[in-house]
Amino acid sequence: MIALPPRYAKIVKLLSGGGMSDTAICEDSHLQREVVIKGLKPGIEKHRLMDELSALSAIRSKYVVQILDVVYSGNDIVGLVEEILDGPDLAPLPNGAGLSEALRALYPIAAGVADVHAHGRLHRDLKPENMKFDSSGALKLFDFGLAKLTASARTGQLFFSQGYAAPEIFKLDATGQYSFTPAVDVFAIGVTAWWLLNHGQIPDAVKQIPPQLPCMDFSILVPVLPPPIVEMLNRSVHPNPANRPSAEEIRGALARQLLHERHRMLITHGGLEYILDANNRGVTLTEGADTVSILYDGYDFRVASVTGHVRRNNIQLVVGSVLSGAAVIVLGNPFANRYRVSITADVSHPEVML
């Protein structure tokens, strides 16, 4: 282990840091808390540490471990001080787990990767061993020793975790190096999802070098996932990286399912208030010959039928139109010299709280 400054000199526990770093839980005597300190093993190139420092100092996400400090030796940074993740390790879903448990397990993984990518970084070594819960129960990604800027994600020496490495990384590019794109992390999301839903097992074919694909079909797993999630996860492990969704798309699809039946619309018309939600799904609004019916399907508030002149933001509503946010619905012919009625409709925006 690297020499520690007095603030962190009390080692509580030595951890297995993997092939590149020595890791220990230490006591921060200034703030009276435990932290994790990582220092490079002898012979490991310093840029591994600096890549992790660059990534963690830039990323702000509730699903990514936080960096708290650095350790110097002279003028050189030789170690990182990170928050301690003192909750349980990520574990496969138990037998009998339902859809809600599956969605809640998958969401923070996709959300964390989406946040990493939104900050212009790649993780490059996603796997269950690099995901852990903190004391509050929040799942976080860690071990960014292979992280790279998206714009410069290539290397001459290939490091990878067998079974979670996308097939394209095993091919040299035109410069004679190994290139990486966000699709590499998305592939690892897919394999990790299979691991979660399949009792901690992944197919032998995906462990081959390179992986032999396709070898995963999420429609056969239990619990049965909604078709949009099956389609998204199947594409995440597609052999062609161009066919994989983004991490943000996966997060959005999971969020949509997690928020099913949780939306609410408040409509004010003629001095009366109407609430649409899971308990009251539809309403019909009428003014003279102009009528609109709105139906909540558990995901969206859609126009189910419309007669005459019914507009939102000066655009005629049609069957299938989705109402979101705050809207003013106007009933009445805008070109006729007669009274028109404005109806306010406000849709709540519930958030995924995990």
PAKOLRO-331242 format. One line per 5 residues: number of its first residue (from 0); their letters; for each residue x, y, z of C-alpha. Coordinates in steps of 0.001 Angstrom, whole numbers, m for minus. Layout:
NUM	A	X/Y/Z; ...
! end
This chain:
0	MIALP	0/0/0; 1191/3543/m703; 2408/5727/2157; m622/7445/3655; m764/11001/5020
5	PRYAK	m1556/11352/8746; m5202/12184/8008; m5751/8700/6550; m3019/6778/8372; m5383/4503/10306
10	IVKLL	m6146/1495/8114; m9387/m202/9084; m9287/m3012/6529; m7271/m4035/3496; m9375/m4881/445
15	SGGGM	m8788/m6792/m2751; m8044/m4030/m5228; m7677/m6128/m8344; m4714/m6326/m10665; m3855/m2629/m10826
20	SDTAI	m4422/m1140/m7388; m4004/m1728/m3678; m7144/m721/m1812; m7914/m130/1841; m10649/1244/4044
25	CEDSH	m9120/4026/6123; m10376/6401/8771; m10558/10077/7827; m9478/11644/11124; m10558/15131/10044
30	LQREV	m14186/14279/9297; m14517/11174/11461; m15653/8871/8676; m14390/5878/6786; m13182/6220/3200
35	VIKGL	m11658/3998/523; m8125/4722/m646; m6763/3290/m3884; m3073/3339/m4773; m1436/1873/m7854
40	KPGIE	501/m1335/m7482; 4219/m1091/m8325; 4837/m1282/m12061; 1342/m104/m13092; 1347/2942/m15329
45	KHRLM	322/6150/m13585; m2131/7095/m16330; m4516/4397/m15011; m4885/6389/m11818; m5153/9682/m13669
50	DELSA	m7829/8284/m16004; m9906/7322/m12980; m9295/10704/m11353; m10299/12509/m14548; m13508/10511/m14851
55	LSAIR	m14661/10694/m11230; m13852/14387/m10816; m15991/15195/m13868; m19011/12939/m13316; m21869/14048/m11087
60	SKYVV	m24297/11198/m10569; m26071/9544/m7660; m25264/6246/m9350; m21459/6725/m9528; m19001/6572/m6635
65	QILDV	m17718/10000/m5546; m14082/11005/m5305; m13287/12921/m2108; m9553/13630/m2144; m6205/12634/m3623
70	VYSGN	m2987/11418/m2009; 335/12985/m3014; 3893/11773/m2866; 5932/14881/m3463; 4345/16538/m6477
75	DIVGL	2827/13324/m7820; m672/12019/m7211; m284/8416/m6074; m3695/7593/m4647; m7409/8398/m4719
80	VEEIL	m9748/8844/m1767; m13291/7734/m2566; m16555/7385/m689; m17030/4027/956; m19718/1764/m442
85	DGPDL	m20536/m149/2705; m23767/m1787/1622; m24115/m5268/95; m22626/m6344/m3207; m24858/m6481/m6262
90	APLPN	m26536/m9887/m6292; m28719/m11757/m8803; m32462/m11528/m8288; m33751/m14273/m6002; m36223/m16903/m7142
95	GAGLS	m39725/m15519/m7157; m38690/m11919/m7755; m41310/m9985/m9678; m41273/m7413/m12443; m40967/m4479/m10053
100	EALRA	m37829/m5945/m8462; m36319/m6575/m11900; m36970/m3041/m13138; m35661/m1506/m9921; m32481/m3583/m10177
105	LYPIA	m31838/m2654/m13793; m32620/1056/m13631; m29647/2347/m11559; m27202/441/m13767; m28534/2022/m16953
110	AGVAD	m28872/5411/m15239; m25294/5329/m13975; m23892/4454/m17396; m26080/7101/m19039; m24666/9702/m16634
115	VHAHG	m21106/8559/m17348; m21705/8900/m21093; m23416/12277/m20653; m20151/13545/m19141; m18184/12392/m22175
120	RLHRD	m16635/9351/m20515; m16622/5584/m21023; m16278/3121/m18153; m14905/218/m20264; m15008/m2363/m17466
125	LKPEN	m18636/m2671/m16424; m19526/m5898/m14638; m21379/m6883/m11455; m18145/m6840/m9430; m17838/m3102/m10162
130	MKFDS	m21289/m2251/m8785; m22116/m2001/m5096; m24686/m487/m2749; m23955/2286/m294; m25381/2382/3217
135	SGALK	m28568/4119/2008; m29307/1338/m484; m28247/3249/m3616; m26420/1173/m6227; m23284/2839/m7573
140	LFDFG	m20726/2109/m10268; m17078/2149/m9274; m13595/1115/m10447; m12964/3606/m13242; m9355/2545/m13755
145	LAKLT	m10005/1880/m17453; m12203/4948/m17991; m11548/7066/m21057; m12784/10231/m22673; m15253/9256/m25385
150	ASART	m13331/11308/m27940; m10053/9460/m27305; m11139/5975/m26303; m8447/3789/m27805; m5531/1876/m26393
155	GQLFF	m2600/m199/m27568; m2910/m2693/m24705; m6235/m4450/m24292; m7690/m5014/m20831; m11116/m6602/m20545
160	SQGYA	m13369/m8684/m18299; m14252/m11994/m19912; m17946/m12315/m20613; m18690/m8577/m20455; m16489/m7416/m23314
165	APEIF	m18176/m6493/m26598; m16966/m8365/m29701; m15755/m5291/m31568; m13057/m4424/m29018; m10989/m7422/m30092
170	KLDAT	m10365/m5960/m33556; m7529/m3536/m34226; m8564/m297/m35898; m6796/1444/m38791; m4247/2940/m36362
175	GQYSF	m3310/m475/m34964; m5084/189/m31677; m8191/m1073/m29926; m11075/1390/m30124; m14019/1842/m27795
180	TPAVD	m17385/3570/m28147; m20319/3979/m25745; m21780/814/m27319; m19120/m1182/m25423; m20610/m97/m22092
185	VFAIG	m24123/m756/m23405; m23129/m4332/m24247; m21936/m4765/m20662; m25280/m3418/m19396; m27004/m6166/m21367
190	VTAWW	m24778/m8969/m20071; m25105/m7667/m16510; m28890/m7618/m16941; m28771/m11280/m18017; m26611/m12088/m14975
195	LLNHG	m29129/m10357/m12690; m32144/m12125/m14148; m30533/m15540/m14668; m29311/m16474/m11190; m25820/m15064/m11682
200	QIPDA	m25083/m17086/m14810; m24147/m15823/m18273; m23933/m17966/m21441; m20670/m19735/m22204; m20837/m18284/m25721
205	VKQIP	m20487/m14735/m24412; m17320/m15782/m22547; m15599/m16733/m25787; m12954/m14396/m27208; m14521/m12787/m29101
210	PQLPC	m18078/m13522/m27871; m20144/m15781/m30104; m23367/m13885/m30735; m26330/m13912/m30615; m26651/m16008/m27483
215	MDFSI	m29160/m14140/m25280; m32899/m13660/m25700; m34469/m11808/m22777; m37972/m12988/m23696; m37246/m16422/m22162
220	LVPVL	m36275/m15146/m18711; m38383/m14899/m15556; m39853/m12554/m14484; m41422/m11863/m17854; m40339/m8401/m18963
225	PPPIV	m42561/m6007/m20937; m41957/m6269/m24712; m40311/m2801/m24951; m37747/m3808/m22304; m37099/m7188/m23960
230	EMLNR	m36540/m5431/m27286; m34195/m2869/m25716; m32099/m5448/m23831; m31916/m7785/m26821; m30546/m4904/m28887
235	SVHPN	m28042/m4039/m26145; m26211/m7328/m26837; m26498/m7150/m30625; m23308/m8185/m32461; m23323/m4906/m34397
240	PANRP	m22628/m1946/m32079; m24534/354/m34438; m27729/m1557/m33604; m27427/m1128/m29844; m29483/1519/m28051
245	SAEEI	m27834/4229/m25993; m27685/3908/m22227; m30036/6887/m22057; m32581/5038/m24204; m32405/2045/m21877
250	RGALA	m32822/4296/m18862; m35828/5973/m20472; m37500/2666/m21297; m37003/1384/m17759; m38259/4643/m16259
255	RQLLH	m41391/4462/m18402; m42184/1034/m16988; m41360/2013/m13402; m43727/4990/m13638; m46580/2933/m15083
260	ERHRM	m49936/4003/m13554; m48329/6783/m11497; m49205/9837/m13616; m51919/12385/m12877; m53684/15008/m14980
265	LITHG	m55677/17910/m13571; m58239/19435/m15947; m60203/22620/m15217; m63320/23217/m17325; m66351/25372/m16627
270	GLEYI	m65391/25931/m13017; m65079/22176/m12399; m61956/20093/m11826; m61389/16640/m13275; m58558/14341/m12228
275	LDANN	m57337/11556/m14500; m55167/8833/m13002; m55138/5065/m12481; m58466/5264/m10650; m60258/7586/m13078
280	RGVTL	m58982/6989/m16582; m61178/9034/m18891; m63080/12269/m19351; m65090/13822/m22155; m65113/17597/m22529
285	TEGAD	m67829/19271/m24591; m68677/22780/m25720; m71459/22972/m28267; m70604/20673/m31173; m66950/20441/m30185
290	TVSIL	m65938/17443/m28093; m62721/15767/m26977; m62287/12572/m24959; m59016/11972/m23094; m57931/8541/m21857
295	YDGYD	m55077/7570/m19513; m53515/4261/m20621; m51085/3945/m17714; m48274/5636/m19615; m49751/8629/m21462
300	FRVAS	m52831/10817/m21639; m54113/10349/m25185; m56924/11807/m27211; m59390/8927/m27626; m61906/10788/m29799
305	VTGHV	m62412/14292/m31109; m65260/16081/m32867; m65185/19541/m34360; m62590/22172/m33531; m60343/21158/m30635
310	RRNNI	m56893/22725/m30538; m53816/22798/m28378; m51289/25571/m29047; m53221/26378/m32235; m52774/22829/m33521
315	QLVVG	m55826/20664/m34139; m55880/17615/m31862; m56409/14240/m33503; m57050/10763/m32166; m53836/9479/m30639
320	SVLSG	m52412/12902/m29733; m50478/12740/m26438; m50970/15502/m23888; m48013/16267/m21637; m46895/19077/m19393
325	AAVIV	m49098/22125/m19018; m51544/22678/m21860; m54471/24868/m22815; m57092/23068/m24885; m59383/25363/m26860
330	LGNPF	m62818/24214/m28033; m64430/26252/m30796; m63847/27326/m34388; m61011/29890/m34405; m62343/31356/m37645
335	ANRYR	m65928/31819/m36487; m67302/34802/m34633; m68435/32842/m31619; m67294/32189/m28108; m64403/29761/m27647
340	VSITA	m63695/27886/m24413; m60208/27395/m22955; m59575/24335/m20783; m56398/23978/m18728; m54786/20569/m18479
345	DVSHP	m51714/19972/m16304; m49887/16626/m16295; m47689/15747/m13324; m44198/14388/m13981; m43382/11677/m11429
350	EVML	m39739/10746/m11090; m38029/7429/m10514; m36782/7526/m6913; m34149/4802/m6459
! end
